[in-house]
Amino acid sequence: MAVAVDQSVSDLDEVLWQAWKAMDLPEGYRAEIIEGAIEVSPTGRRRHSVLVNRLRRALDPYLARSGYAAHQAVHVIHRHKVWVPDLFIAPLDLDGIPDEEGFGVDAAGGVVVIEVTSPGHRNLQRDRARKHREYARAGIPVYVIVDDHDDEGAVLVLTSPDAKKGKYADEHRVPYGTDAVIPEGPAKGFAVGKSIVAA
């Protein structure tokens, strides 16, 4: 029996995918496949968790009648790349957008990803650069980075993904204290403001 092979998945992608599926991590760790490497990281520090949960609690009522929700701890998969964004805004029922092997959801089903940065050069590069390129390549319409480590804190709202270039055409950086507004999709008009980012 012939099996169709996705030509957009390289041999390295397939090897990493098989290794990722076989991983058995201790509680409190997650593994992602980002730009040709499996990255294992611990769950975030207290400040990271505070920001993620403030965002989720604010998004829940905002999205209540939209048919969408902010999901946490979900594997987002695109061509054997795997990410675990801090928040993933997608349809309320993720059963309608599984990936081909049932390990998570296909990136095409999401409309917004939100990452809250963690300290350390490697962690910052993951969210600011590597995941930036990966989310753009997957065509996710909006990427929001809440960044305590950008000067005195800033929110970066990225839109208009260019999958071929692996970047977002529109970038809007807003320092903490000013509302950073999501410009499109079911979360259009949602503001990441002072009440969310306050220390």
PyMOL commands that set and color helices and strands:
alter all, ss='L'
color gray80, all
select helices_A, chain A and resi 11-22+46-63+94-96+107-109+121-137+194-197
alter helices_A, ss='H'
color red, helices_A
select strands_A, chain A and resi 29-34+37-42+68-71+76-78+81-83+87-91+105-106+112-116+142-147+154-162+167-175+180-181+191-192
alter strands_A, ss='S'
color yellow, strands_A
deselect
rebuild
show_as cartoon
